[in-house]
Amino acid sequence: MAVTWRMILTHRSSMKRSLPFARNANGKSISPTYGPSGGYVTSSPAAGNPTCPLEGVVDFYRALLTDDADVETSVGAGVILQGGEELDWYDLAQSNGGMWHPYKPGARNNYSNAAYGYLPALIQFATGTSFAEFSREHLFGPLGMDHTACGSLRTSAKDLEAWGNAMLDYGAPTLWSTEMGDEIVSCQERKVNNMPVSQKDCKFGYGWILLDNSKKITTTEGWLKQGFKDYDWTDGIWHDGAEVGSQTNILILPKAGVYVAVLTNTDLNSETASQQLTKAIVDAPLPASDPGTPTSAPITTPTPVPNAAPTNCPGKSEFVFSLTTDKFPKETKWVLKRNKKIIRQSGYNTYKKKFHSYQESTCIPQKGNYKFIIEDRYGDGICCNKGNGRYQISIEGSVKKSGGDFNIKEVTNWRSD
């Protein structure tokens, strides 16, 4: 049965989790794919991979998955196995039961690092471009992530911020279409007959582990919910990863306007530190619960939100956002972008008081292409069925837009020269 791109992306390819280990001439367990030589784990040290599989990934996977004697790969070159034979990747994989589980592709999800290593090979084969170049052109470049690379596995806090901000908008339109963004955060697993997996049993979108309020949370994700149980999980996604000595987590909750990226040093592959730090970060900004305001409460004088920006802007322009909430203030969020990059935003659950007025100010460059988006999570705006809420945005005292009677969102664009 054919293996599809979707099966690989959703861990339903039936390829085993890891690349095979071997035993060297002295009978010691080694990891022939791992580098640098010697590696970091004494129980199964690295051997024979002085660069990285990404550098010659097409030939490596051909050697691993096909019995083609003409294929050569630098990965594992010169490694002598127990018995005196030179390493042959295909023979090694077969001797360990092969690289495939004994069930049909699509039958079940089973997380596979080996399958995700195969993806760069397929991308390079299909495009004629290395995976590192492909990623830079189509992912990192458009987001201005100049300090991030796949081949050397590096990034920066600023680059992670760019990625997180983009994913709060589902990656659209900078990286892909709105439709594709919606697909990424929804169930993409398919059975052998290509029928969708039920929502309660589905774990993966396109690579991301799915988080949702309506979804049964497994033990693996249980620790996450402890840290942000009061946030909206809808369309939430997360993933973690580890290397010997490091552990990473990234969590994105687009409906709540929250993302968290954590990179930690650890002993071996311990997840404890990164999990605790992730929960602490997500839990920290939660404001005190609102005791509630009577529905007939009068409109109050605008109140600055905590940590509001200064109102004097030498050499810049002052942007002011004013909001009067309706009966459901937690459903409102907004974002201000300049030249497609986010410069200020407030997520869902920011505004707590019903029928209350808020005002926020920030200094912005005098020139640029600006976009302001205000959204209502329920899709009924902030006026008029649940109270006469309204908003207003202004630049240097000049009103750019005001209103409140919209559905899901309202967008205002302007250019300042």
C-alpha positions as CSV (number, residue, x, y, z in Angstrom):
1,M,0.0,0.0,0.0
2,A,1.3,3.5,-0.9
3,V,2.5,5.8,1.8
4,T,1.2,9.4,1.3
5,W,2.6,12.8,2.3
6,R,-0.4,13.1,4.7
7,M,0.5,9.8,6.4
8,I,4.0,11.0,7.1
9,L,2.8,14.4,8.3
10,T,0.3,12.8,10.7
11,H,2.5,10.0,11.9
12,R,0.4,7.3,10.1
13,S,3.1,6.1,7.7
14,S,3.8,2.9,9.7
15,M,7.5,3.8,9.7
16,K,9.1,3.0,13.0
17,R,9.9,5.7,15.5
18,S,13.7,5.8,15.3
19,L,16.6,4.9,12.9
20,P,18.2,1.6,13.7
21,F,21.1,1.2,16.1
22,A,23.9,-1.3,15.5
23,R,26.8,-3.1,17.2
24,N,30.4,-2.3,16.3
25,A,33.2,-4.7,15.8
26,N,33.6,-4.9,19.6
27,G,30.0,-5.7,20.1
28,K,29.1,-2.3,21.6
29,S,25.8,-0.6,20.7
30,I,26.4,2.4,18.5
31,S,24.2,5.0,16.7
32,P,25.6,5.2,13.1
33,T,23.4,8.1,12.1
34,Y,24.4,10.3,15.0
35,G,27.2,12.9,15.1
36,P,29.7,14.1,15.9
37,S,31.7,10.9,16.3
38,G,31.5,9.8,19.9
39,G,28.3,11.8,20.6
40,Y,26.8,12.5,24.0
41,V,25.5,9.2,25.2
42,T,28.0,6.6,26.4
43,S,25.6,3.7,26.2
44,S,25.2,4.1,22.4
45,P,27.7,6.5,21.1
46,A,27.6,8.2,17.7
47,A,29.7,6.7,14.9
48,G,30.2,7.6,11.3
49,N,28.2,10.8,10.8
50,P,30.7,13.7,10.8
51,T,28.2,16.2,9.3
52,C,24.4,15.7,9.5
53,P,21.8,13.6,7.6
54,L,20.3,16.8,6.2
55,E,23.4,17.3,4.0
56,G,22.9,14.0,2.0
57,V,19.5,13.1,3.1
58,V,18.2,11.8,-0.2
59,D,20.9,9.3,-0.7
60,F,20.8,8.3,3.0
61,Y,17.1,7.3,2.8
62,R,17.6,5.6,-0.5
63,A,20.3,3.5,1.2
64,L,18.1,2.8,4.2
65,L,14.9,1.9,2.4
66,T,16.0,0.4,-0.9
67,D,18.3,-2.5,-1.7
68,D,20.3,-0.5,-4.3
69,A,24.0,-1.3,-4.2
70,D,24.8,1.8,-6.4
71,V,23.6,4.3,-3.7
72,E,26.3,5.8,-1.6
73,T,26.0,7.8,1.5
74,S,28.5,9.4,3.8
75,V,26.4,8.6,6.8
76,G,28.0,5.6,8.5
77,A,30.7,5.3,5.9
78,G,33.6,3.2,7.2
79,V,31.8,1.8,10.2
80,I,32.6,-1.9,10.8
81,L,30.0,-3.9,12.5
82,Q,30.2,-7.0,14.7
83,G,31.3,-9.8,12.5
84,G,33.6,-7.6,10.4
85,E,31.2,-6.5,7.7
86,E,31.1,-2.9,6.6
87,L,27.8,-1.1,7.5
88,D,25.1,-1.6,4.9
89,W,22.0,0.5,5.9
90,Y,19.4,-1.7,4.2
91,D,20.8,-4.9,5.7
92,L,20.9,-3.2,9.1
93,A,17.3,-2.1,8.9
94,Q,16.1,-5.5,7.8
95,S,18.1,-7.3,10.5
96,N,16.3,-5.2,13.1
97,G,12.8,-6.2,11.7
98,G,12.8,-3.5,9.0
99,M,11.9,0.2,9.1
100,W,8.1,-0.5,9.0
101,H,5.6,-1.7,11.5
102,P,3.6,-4.8,10.5
103,Y,0.4,-2.9,10.0
104,K,-0.9,-1.0,6.9
105,P,0.0,2.6,6.5
106,G,-2.9,4.7,7.8
107,A,-4.0,2.1,10.3
108,R,-2.9,4.0,13.4
109,N,-0.8,6.9,14.5
110,N,2.6,6.1,15.9
111,Y,5.0,9.0,16.3
112,S,8.0,8.6,14.0
113,N,11.2,10.7,14.0
114,A,12.5,8.6,11.2
115,A,9.4,9.5,9.0
116,Y,10.0,13.2,9.6
117,G,13.6,12.8,8.7
118,Y,12.3,11.3,5.4
119,L,10.3,14.5,4.7
120,P,13.4,16.6,3.9
121,A,14.5,13.9,1.5
122,L,11.1,14.0,-0.3
123,I,11.1,17.8,-0.4
124,Q,14.6,17.9,-1.8
125,F,13.8,15.2,-4.3
126,A,10.6,16.9,-5.4
127,T,11.9,20.5,-5.6
128,G,15.6,20.0,-6.4
129,T,16.4,22.3,-3.4
130,S,18.0,21.3,-0.2
131,F,15.6,21.3,2.8
132,A,17.6,24.1,4.5
133,E,17.3,26.3,1.4
134,F,13.6,25.4,1.0
135,S,12.9,26.3,4.6
136,R,14.7,29.6,4.3
137,E,12.9,30.6,1.2
138,H,9.4,29.6,2.2
139,L,9.3,29.8,6.0
140,F,12.0,31.7,7.7
141,G,12.6,34.3,5.0
142,P,9.1,35.6,4.7
143,L,8.9,36.1,8.5
144,G,12.3,37.8,8.7
145,M,13.7,34.9,10.8
146,D,17.3,35.7,9.9
147,H,18.9,33.8,12.8
148,T,17.1,30.5,12.2
149,A,18.3,27.5,10.1
150,C,17.3,23.9,9.8
151,G,20.7,22.4,8.8
152,S,22.4,23.8,11.9
153,L,19.3,23.7,14.1
154,R,19.5,27.2,15.5
155,T,17.2,30.0,16.2
156,S,16.8,33.1,18.5
157,A,14.2,34.5,20.8
158,K,13.4,37.2,18.3
159,D,12.9,34.7,15.5
160,L,10.6,32.6,17.7
161,E,8.6,35.7,18.4
162,A,8.1,36.2,14.7
163,W,7.0,32.6,14.3
164,G,4.6,32.8,17.3
165,N,3.0,36.0,16.0
166,A,2.5,34.5,12.6
167,M,0.9,31.4,14.0
168,L,-1.6,33.5,16.1
169,D,-2.9,34.3,12.6
170,Y,-2.7,30.7,11.6
171,G,0.3,31.5,9.4
172,A,-1.9,33.4,6.9
173,P,-1.3,35.2,4.6
174,T,2.5,35.4,4.9
175,L,3.2,31.7,4.8
176,W,0.1,30.2,3.2
177,S,-3.6,30.7,2.5
178,T,-6.2,31.1,5.2
179,E,-7.7,27.7,4.1
180,M,-4.3,26.0,4.7
181,G,-3.9,27.7,8.1
182,D,-7.3,26.3,9.1
183,E,-6.2,22.8,7.9
184,I,-3.0,22.9,9.9
185,V,-4.8,23.2,13.3
186,S,-7.6,20.7,12.5
187,C,-7.6,16.9,12.4
188,Q,-5.7,15.6,9.3
189,E,-5.4,12.0,10.2
190,R,-7.0,9.5,7.8
191,K,-7.7,5.8,8.1
192,V,-6.6,3.1,5.6
193,N,-9.8,3.7,3.6
194,N,-9.0,7.5,3.6
195,M,-11.9,8.3,5.9
196,P,-11.2,10.9,8.6
197,V,-10.4,9.8,12.1
198,S,-12.9,10.7,14.7
199,Q,-12.3,14.0,16.6
200,K,-11.9,12.3,19.9
201,D,-9.3,9.9,18.6
202,C,-7.4,12.4,16.4
203,K,-4.1,13.7,17.7
204,F,-2.4,15.4,14.7
205,G,-2.9,18.2,12.3
206,Y,-0.1,18.8,9.8
207,G,2.7,17.9,12.2
208,W,1.3,19.8,15.2
209,I,-0.2,18.0,18.2
210,L,-3.8,19.3,18.5
211,L,-5.2,20.9,21.7
212,D,-8.9,21.7,21.9
213,N,-11.5,22.3,24.7
214,S,-13.8,19.7,23.2
215,K,-11.0,17.1,22.7
216,K,-10.2,14.3,25.2
217,I,-6.8,15.2,26.7
218,T,-4.3,12.4,27.0
219,T,-1.8,11.9,29.8
220,T,0.8,13.4,27.5
221,E,-1.0,16.7,27.3
222,G,-2.5,16.7,30.8
223,W,0.4,18.7,32.3
224,L,-0.4,21.5,29.8
225,K,-4.0,22.0,30.9
226,Q,-2.9,22.6,34.5
227,G,-1.1,25.8,33.3
228,F,-3.8,27.4,31.2
229,K,-7.1,25.8,32.0
230,D,-8.8,29.2,31.9
231,Y,-7.7,29.9,28.3
232,D,-9.5,29.0,25.1
233,W,-7.9,25.9,23.6
234,T,-9.9,26.1,20.4
235,D,-7.5,25.5,17.4
236,G,-4.6,25.2,20.0
237,I,-1.5,23.4,18.9
238,W,1.8,22.4,20.5
239,H,4.9,20.3,20.1
240,D,8.0,19.5,22.0
241,G,11.4,18.2,21.1
242,A,14.6,17.1,22.7
243,E,18.3,16.5,22.1
244,V,20.7,15.2,24.7
245,G,21.1,18.1,27.0
246,S,18.2,20.2,25.8
247,Q,14.4,20.2,25.8
248,T,12.0,22.6,23.9
249,N,8.3,23.3,23.9
250,I,6.2,25.6,21.8
251,L,2.5,26.2,22.5
252,I,0.2,28.3,20.4
253,L,-3.4,29.2,21.3
254,P,-4.6,31.5,18.5
255,K,-8.1,32.0,19.9
256,A,-6.7,33.2,23.2
257,G,-4.0,35.3,21.6
258,V,-1.2,33.4,23.5
259,Y,1.9,31.6,22.4
260,V,4.8,30.3,24.5
261,A,8.2,29.0,23.4
262,V,10.6,27.5,25.9
263,L,14.1,26.2,25.3
264,T,16.0,24.7,28.3
265,N,19.2,22.8,29.1
266,T,18.5,19.5,30.8
267,D,20.1,16.3,31.9
268,L,19.7,13.9,29.0
269,N,16.1,14.2,27.8
270,S,14.4,15.3,31.0
271,E,11.1,17.1,30.3
272,T,10.5,18.4,33.8
273,A,12.2,21.8,33.6
274,S,10.7,22.8,30.3
275,Q,7.2,21.7,31.3
276,Q,7.4,23.6,34.6
277,L,8.7,26.7,32.9
278,T,6.0,26.6,30.2
279,K,3.2,26.3,32.8
280,A,4.7,29.2,34.8
281,I,4.9,31.5,31.8
282,V,1.4,30.8,30.7
283,D,0.0,31.1,34.2
284,A,1.8,34.3,35.1
285,P,-0.3,36.8,33.1
286,L,-3.7,35.5,34.2
287,P,-5.5,38.5,35.9
288,A,-7.6,38.1,39.0
289,S,-11.1,36.8,38.4
290,D,-13.7,39.5,37.8
291,P,-16.5,39.4,40.4
292,G,-18.8,40.7,37.7
293,T,-20.6,43.9,37.0
294,P,-24.4,44.3,36.9
295,T,-25.7,44.3,33.3
296,S,-27.2,47.8,33.9
297,A,-23.9,49.3,35.0
298,P,-23.2,52.7,33.6
299,I,-20.3,53.4,31.3
300,T,-17.3,54.5,33.4
301,T,-14.4,56.8,32.6
302,P,-11.8,55.2,30.4
303,T,-9.3,53.3,32.5
304,P,-5.8,52.5,31.2
305,V,-5.0,48.8,31.2
306,P,-2.0,47.6,33.2
307,N,1.3,48.5,31.7
308,A,-0.2,50.8,29.1
309,A,2.4,52.5,26.9
310,P,3.4,56.2,27.5
311,T,1.3,58.8,25.8
312,N,4.1,61.1,24.7
313,C,5.8,60.0,21.5
314,P,8.7,62.3,20.4
315,G,9.5,61.6,16.8
316,K,6.6,59.1,16.5
317,S,2.9,59.1,16.4
318,E,0.5,58.2,19.2
319,F,-1.9,55.4,18.5
320,V,-4.9,55.2,20.9
321,F,-7.3,52.4,21.2
322,S,-10.5,53.0,23.1
323,L,-13.0,50.3,24.0
324,T,-16.3,50.1,25.7
325,T,-17.1,46.5,26.4
326,D,-20.5,44.7,25.9
327,K,-21.9,41.9,28.2
328,F,-19.1,39.5,27.1
329,P,-15.8,41.5,27.3
330,K,-13.6,38.4,27.2
331,E,-14.6,37.7,23.6
332,T,-12.8,40.8,22.2
333,K,-9.3,40.9,20.9
334,W,-7.4,43.2,18.5
335,V,-4.1,43.5,16.8
336,L,-2.2,46.4,15.2
337,K,0.3,45.6,12.4
338,R,2.8,47.7,10.6
339,N,4.3,46.4,7.3
340,K,2.7,43.0,8.1
341,K,4.5,42.8,11.5
342,I,2.6,42.9,14.8
343,I,3.5,45.9,16.9
344,R,0.7,45.8,19.5
345,Q,-2.1,43.4,20.4
346,S,-4.5,42.3,23.1
347,G,-5.8,38.7,23.2
348,Y,-9.1,37.2,24.3
349,N,-9.6,37.3,28.1
350,T,-7.8,40.7,28.3
351,Y,-10.9,42.7,29.1
352,K,-12.8,41.5,32.1
353,K,-15.4,44.1,33.1
354,K,-18.8,44.3,31.4
355,F,-19.9,47.7,30.1
356,H,-16.6,49.2,31.0
357,S,-14.3,51.6,29.1
358,Y,-10.7,51.0,28.5
359,Q,-8.0,53.1,26.7
360,E,-4.6,52.0,25.6
361,S,-1.9,54.1,23.9
362,T,1.3,53.2,22.1
363,C,3.9,55.0,20.1
364,I,4.2,54.0,16.5
365,P,6.5,55.0,13.6
366,Q,5.1,57.9,11.6
367,K,5.5,56.1,8.2
368,G,4.3,52.6,7.2
369,N,1.4,50.5,6.0
370,Y,-0.9,49.8,8.9
371,K,-3.6,47.3,9.5
372,F,-5.9,47.2,12.6
373,I,-8.1,44.1,13.2
374,I,-10.6,43.8,15.9
375,E,-12.3,40.4,16.5
376,D,-15.2,39.0,18.5
377,R,-14.8,35.3,19.4
378,Y,-18.5,34.6,19.3
379,G,-19.0,36.3,16.0
380,D,-21.6,39.0,17.0
381,G,-19.3,42.0,17.4
382,I,-19.6,44.2,20.5
383,C,-22.8,45.9,19.6
384,C,-25.8,45.7,19.8
385,N,-27.5,42.6,21.0
386,K,-25.5,42.2,24.2
387,G,-25.0,45.9,25.1
388,N,-23.9,49.0,23.3
389,G,-20.2,48.3,23.2
390,R,-18.0,50.2,20.7
391,Y,-14.4,50.9,19.9
392,Q,-12.3,53.7,18.4
393,I,-8.8,54.0,17.0
394,S,-7.0,57.3,16.5
395,I,-3.6,58.6,15.4
396,E,-2.5,61.9,17.1
397,G,-6.1,62.6,18.0
398,S,-7.5,62.0,14.5
399,V,-10.1,59.2,14.4
400,K,-9.3,56.4,11.9
401,K,-12.2,54.2,12.7
402,S,-15.0,53.7,15.2
403,G,-17.8,51.3,15.5
404,G,-18.8,48.0,17.1
405,D,-21.5,46.5,14.9
406,F,-19.6,43.8,13.0
407,N,-19.6,40.0,13.0
408,I,-16.4,38.1,13.5
409,K,-13.9,40.8,12.7
410,E,-13.5,44.3,11.3
411,V,-10.3,45.4,9.4
412,T,-9.0,48.9,8.9
413,N,-6.1,49.7,6.6
414,W,-4.2,52.9,6.2
415,R,-0.9,54.2,4.9
416,S,1.2,57.0,6.6
417,D,3.9,58.7,4.5
